[in-house]
């Protein structure tokens, strides 16, 4: 069974040739849900965006509405570059929070509009790695190389308003940026004074923080479990009986009383 949600529509009546797209929620690829026994086609996956954009090659305008706590950087990178390739004018709207991978997708828009009470959050990528010291070191080195490309996307969007040193500091500190700060850094092009209701966005971030906390607690539990598991001590060898020692006194007494 396939489960599919549609977040994409082509508005013909009010704004002809305008394609509206939404990134609401986690950016992720499609997956099989073992609990519900169904294949879930993610409406925020790169493949889904590719298929939908291909349906509207003549769209003149694309409006991308974002309220997301982030997600898979590989999916976000592909979505961002698909937007860049499309000939339409791309305008990104931050409806709540554009966190992590969601802020990266916005760099593919020609123009980014933020409401005065919305925010973007930028941080370095993270991953899970398992292996020996060489494999873990390589995972860190690979992640650093990928981060260089991500930084460049933010710098290209900033168009000279932000230095590489600034974006490195912002990413290293996992920084929350207001709409005004985004405007000053070149990550936004316009601020709408009207405020958006951020209740849903705040709930989303709380859910994200809870997920991070669960992951941290899970890792701590694994470490504690490993520390508490001690190998069973090897059984002590049975004592070898000592050979009887000659008693010279007993021998002497036995010889005298024969």
KOLTORSE-949925 format. One line per 3 residues: number of its first residue (from 1); their letters; for each residue x, y, z of N, C-alpha, C. Coordinates in steps of 0.2 Angstrom, whole numbers. Layout:
BEGIN
NUM = A = X,Y,Z,X,Y,Z,X,Y,Z  ...
//
This chain:
BEGIN
1 = XXX = 4,-6,0,0,0,0,4,6,0  2,11,-4,6,17,-4,2,23,-1  6,27,3,2,33,7,6,39,4
4 = XXX = 2,44,1,5,50,-2,1,56,0  5,61,2,2,67,4,4,72,-1  -1,77,-3,1,82,-8,1,89,-5
7 = XXX = 7,92,-6,8,98,-3,10,103,-9  9,101,-15,10,105,-21,4,107,-25  3,113,-27,-3,115,-31,-1,120,-36
10 = XXX = -4,120,-42,-3,126,-47,-9,130,-46  -8,136,-44,-13,141,-44,-14,144,-51  -20,143,-53,-22,146,-60,-26,152,-60
13 = XXX = -31,152,-55,-36,157,-55,-33,164,-53  -30,164,-47,-28,170,-44,-21,172,-47  -17,168,-47,-10,169,-50,-8,164,-55
16 = XXX = -10,166,-61,-9,161,-67,-1,159,-67  1,153,-69,7,151,-70,12,151,-64  8,151,-58,12,151,-51,11,145,-48
19 = XXX = 17,142,-46,17,135,-43,19,136,-36  14,134,-31,15,134,-24,18,128,-21  23,128,-17,26,122,-15,27,123,-7
22 = XXX = 27,118,-3,27,118,4,32,113,7  36,116,11,41,111,15,39,113,23  34,109,25,31,109,31,33,102,35
25 = XXX = 37,102,40,39,96,43,46,94,41  48,88,42,55,85,42,56,84,34  62,86,32,65,85,25,67,78,25
28 = XXX = 64,73,21,66,66,22,65,63,15  68,57,14,66,53,8,60,49,10  58,46,4,52,41,5,55,35,9
31 = XXX = 50,31,12,52,26,17,46,21,17  48,15,20,43,10,21,42,10,29  35,11,31,33,11,38,31,4,40
34 = XXX = 36,1,44,34,-6,46,29,-7,51  27,-1,54,22,-1,59,15,-2,56  14,2,50,8,3,47,8,-2,40
37 = XXX = 14,-5,39,14,-9,33,12,-6,27  15,0,26,14,4,20,20,8,18  21,9,11,26,14,8,24,21,9
40 = XXX = 28,25,12,26,32,13,30,36,8  27,40,3,31,44,-1,31,51,2  37,53,4,38,59,7,37,65,2
43 = XXX = 33,70,4,32,76,0,37,81,1  42,79,5,48,84,6,54,80,4  54,75,-1,60,72,-3,62,75,-10
46 = XXX = 68,74,-11,71,77,-17,68,74,-23  66,67,-23,63,64,-29,56,66,-30  52,68,-25,46,70,-25,46,77,-28
49 = XXX = 50,82,-26,51,88,-29,53,88,-37  57,83,-38,59,82,-45,53,81,-50  49,76,-47,43,74,-51,38,79,-52
52 = XXX = 37,83,-47,32,89,-47,35,94,-51  41,96,-51,44,102,-55,44,100,-62  45,94,-63,45,91,-71,38,92,-74
55 = XXX = 32,92,-69,26,93,-72,24,100,-74  28,105,-72,26,112,-73,33,115,-76  35,113,-81,41,116,-84,40,123,-86
58 = XXX = 34,125,-87,33,132,-90,30,137,-84  30,135,-78,29,139,-73,33,145,-73  30,151,-72,34,157,-72,36,159,-65
61 = XXX = 33,157,-60,34,159,-53,33,153,-49  38,152,-44,37,147,-39,38,150,-32  33,149,-28,32,151,-21,33,145,-16
64 = XXX = 39,145,-13,41,140,-8,39,142,-1  35,139,3,33,141,9,36,136,14  40,138,19,44,134,23,42,135,31
67 = XXX = 42,129,34,41,129,41,43,122,43  50,122,44,53,115,45,59,115,50  59,110,54,65,109,59,71,106,55
70 = XXX = 71,105,49,77,103,45,76,95,43  81,92,42,81,85,40,87,83,37  86,78,32,92,75,28,95,80,23
73 = XXX = 102,81,24,106,86,21,106,84,13  106,77,12,107,75,5,101,77,1  95,76,4,88,78,1,88,85,0
76 = XXX = 90,89,5,90,96,5,94,99,-1  100,96,-1,105,98,-6,102,97,-13  99,92,-15,96,90,-21,90,95,-22
79 = XXX = 86,96,-17,80,101,-18,82,108,-20  87,110,-16,90,117,-17,93,117,-25  96,112,-27,99,113,-34,94,112,-39
82 = XXX = 88,108,-38,83,108,-43,79,114,-43  79,118,-38,76,125,-38,80,129,-42  86,129,-41,91,133,-45,91,132,-52
85 = XXX = 90,126,-54,89,124,-62,83,127,-65  77,127,-61,71,128,-64,71,136,-66  68,137,-72,69,144,-75,64,149,-72
88 = XXX = 60,147,-68,55,151,-65,58,156,-59  55,161,-58,57,165,-52,55,162,-46  60,160,-41,59,157,-35,59,162,-29
91 = XXX = 53,162,-26,53,166,-20,51,161,-14  55,162,-9,55,158,-2,51,162,3  47,159,6,43,162,12,44,158,18
94 = XXX = 47,161,24,48,158,30,41,159,34  37,154,35,31,154,38,32,153,46  37,151,48,38,149,55,46,149,56
97 = XXX = 48,143,56,56,142,57,58,138,51  64,141,49,68,137,44,75,135,47  75,129,49,80,126,53,85,122,49
100 = XXX = 91,122,50,96,117,48,95,116,40  93,110,38,93,109,31,87,113,27  82,115,31,77,120,28,80,126,26
103 = XXX = 84,129,30,88,135,29,92,135,23  95,129,22,99,127,16,95,127,10  89,125,10,85,125,4,83,132,2
106 = XXX = 83,136,6,81,143,5,86,146,1  92,144,1,98,147,-3,97,146,-10  92,141,-12,91,140,-19,86,145,-22
109 = XXX = 83,149,-18,78,154,-20,81,161,-22  78,164,-27,80,170,-30,79,176,-24  74,175,-21,72,180,-16,69,176,-10
112 = XXX = 71,178,-4,68,175,3,64,181,7  58,179,8,54,184,12,53,181,19  54,185,24,53,182,31,48,187,35
115 = XXX = 43,184,38,39,188,43,43,190,49  41,196,52,46,199,57,47,195,63  43,190,64,44,186,70,46,179,68
118 = XXX = 48,177,62,51,171,60,58,171,61  61,165,61,68,164,62,71,158,57  78,159,56,82,153,53,87,151,58
121 = XXX = 88,145,58,93,142,62,98,138,58  105,140,59,110,137,55,115,133,60  117,127,58,122,124,62,126,119,57
124 = XXX = 131,116,60,135,111,56,131,105,56  133,101,50,130,95,50,132,90,55  128,85,56,130,80,61,128,73,58
127 = XXX = 131,68,60,130,61,58,131,56,63  129,50,62,130,44,66,136,40,63  140,38,67,146,34,64,147,28,69
130 = XXX = 149,22,66,151,16,70,157,13,66  162,11,70,168,8,67,174,9,71  179,7,69,186,8,72,188,15,72
133 = XXX = 194,17,74,196,24,75,198,26,68  200,22,63,201,25,56,194,27,53  189,22,54,183,24,51,179,30,54
136 = XXX = 180,31,60,177,37,64,181,43,62  187,43,61,191,48,59,189,50,52  188,45,47,187,47,40,180,50,40
139 = XXX = 175,47,44,168,50,44,168,58,46  173,59,51,173,66,53,176,71,47  181,68,44,185,71,38,180,72,33
142 = XXX = 176,67,31,171,68,26,166,73,27  163,73,33,158,78,35,161,85,35  167,86,36,170,93,36,171,95,29
145 = XXX = 172,90,24,173,92,17,166,94,14  161,90,16,154,91,14,152,98,17  154,100,23,152,106,26,155,112,22
148 = XXX = 160,111,19,163,117,15,159,119,9  156,114,6,151,115,0,145,118,3  142,116,9,136,119,12,138,127,13
151 = XXX = 143,128,16,145,135,18,145,139,11  147,137,6,147,141,0,140,142,-3  136,138,-2,129,140,-4,126,146,0
154 = XXX = 127,146,7,125,152,11,129,158,8  135,157,7,139,163,5,137,166,-2  135,161,-7,132,163,-13,126,167,-12
157 = XXX = 121,165,-8,115,168,-6,116,175,-3  121,175,1,123,182,5,125,187,0  128,185,-6,131,189,-11,135,195,-8
160 = XXX = 140,193,-4,145,198,-1,143,201,5  137,200,8,135,203,14,138,199,20  141,193,19,143,189,24,150,186,22
163 = XXX = 155,186,27,161,183,25,161,176,27  166,172,25,167,165,26,168,164,34  172,169,37,173,168,44,167,169,48
166 = XXX = 162,173,45,156,174,49,151,168,48  151,165,42,147,159,42,149,153,46  156,153,46,159,147,50,157,148,57
169 = XXX = 158,154,60,156,156,67,148,154,68  144,156,63,137,155,64,136,148,65  139,144,60,137,136,60,140,133,66
172 = XXX = 146,135,68,149,132,74,145,133,80  142,139,81,138,140,87,131,138,87  129,135,81,122,133,80,117,139,82
175 = XXX = 117,144,77,115,150,79,107,151,76  103,154,81,96,156,79,97,163,76  94,165,71,94,171,68,87,174,67
178 = XXX = 87,180,69,80,184,68,80,186,61  74,188,59,72,190,52,77,196,50  78,201,55,82,207,54,90,204,53
181 = XXX = 92,200,57,99,197,56,100,194,50  95,190,48,95,187,41,95,192,35  92,197,36,92,203,31,99,206,31
184 = XXX = 102,207,37,108,210,37,114,206,34  113,199,35,118,194,33,117,192,25  111,194,22,110,192,16,106,186,15
187 = XXX = 104,183,20,100,176,20,93,178,19  91,184,19,84,186,18,84,192,14  79,194,10,79,200,5,73,204,7
190 = XXX = 69,202,11,63,207,13,60,204,19  58,209,24,54,207,30,47,210,29  42,206,31,35,208,31,34,209,38
193 = XXX = 31,215,40,30,217,47,24,213,50  20,211,46,14,206,49,17,200,52  15,199,58,18,193,61,14,187,60
196 = XXX = 17,181,60,14,174,59,13,171,65  8,167,66,7,163,72,12,157,72  16,157,77,22,153,77,20,147,82
199 = XXX = 14,146,84,13,140,89,15,134,86  13,133,79,15,126,76,22,125,76  26,131,74,33,131,73,36,129,80
202 = XXX = 34,132,85,37,131,92,36,124,94  30,121,92,29,114,94,33,109,90  35,111,84,39,108,80,46,107,83
205 = XXX = 49,113,85,56,114,88,56,110,94  50,110,98,50,106,105,51,99,103  47,97,98,48,90,96,55,88,94
208 = XXX = 58,92,90,65,91,88,69,91,94  69,95,99,73,95,105,72,89,108  66,86,109,64,80,112,68,74,109
211 = XXX = 67,74,102,71,69,98,78,69,99  81,75,99,89,75,101,90,73,108  86,74,113,87,72,120,86,65,120
214 = XXX = 81,62,116,81,55,116,87,51,113  89,54,108,95,51,105,101,52,110  102,57,113,108,58,118,107,53,124
217 = XXX = 101,52,126,99,48,132,101,40,130  99,39,123,100,32,121,107,31,120  111,36,118,119,35,118,122,34,125
220 = XXX = 119,38,129,122,37,136,120,30,139  114,28,138,112,21,140,116,16,137  118,16,131,123,11,128,129,11,131
223 = XXX = 132,17,132,139,18,136,138,15,143  133,17,146,133,14,153,132,6,153  128,4,148,127,-3,148,134,-7,146
226 = XXX = 138,-4,142,144,-7,140,149,-7,146  148,-1,150,153,-1,156,151,-6,162  144,-7,162,142,-12,167,143,-19,166
229 = XXX = 143,-20,159,144,-27,157,152,-29,158  153,-34,163,159,-36,165,160,-43,163  166,-45,160,167,-52,159,167,-56,165
232 = XXX = 164,-62,164,163,-67,170,171,-69,171  172,-69,178,179,-71,180,180,-79,178  186,-80,176,188,-87,174,188,-91,180
235 = XXX = 185,-97,179,185,-102,185,192,-103,188  192,-103,195,199,-104,198,201,-112,197  207,-113,195,209,-120,195,208,-124,201
238 = XXX = 206,-130,201,206,-134,207,212,-135,210  213,-135,216,220,-136,220,222,-143,219  229,-143,217,232,-149,216,235,-152,223
241 = XXX = 232,-158,225,235,-160,231,242,-161,231  245,-159,237,253,-159,237,254,-166,239  260,-169,236,262,-176,238,264,-176,245
244 = XXX = 262,-182,248,264,-183,255,272,-182,256  273,-179,261,280,-178,263,283,-184,268  289,-186,267,292,-191,271,293,-188,278
247 = XXX = 290,-192,283,291,-190,290,297,-195,293  302,-192,294,308,-196,296,307,-199,303  304,-195,308,302,-197,314,298,-203,315
250 = XXX = 293,-203,310,288,-209,310,292,-215,308  296,-214,303,300,-220,300,305,-223,306  308,-218,309,313,-220,315,309,-224,320
253 = XXX = 303,-222,322,299,-225,327,297,-232,325  295,-232,319,293,-239,316,298,-244,316  304,-242,314,310,-246,314,312,-249,321
256 = XXX = 311,-245,326,313,-247,333,309,-252,336  302,-251,334,297,-256,338,295,-261,333  299,-264,329,298,-270,325,298,-276,329
//
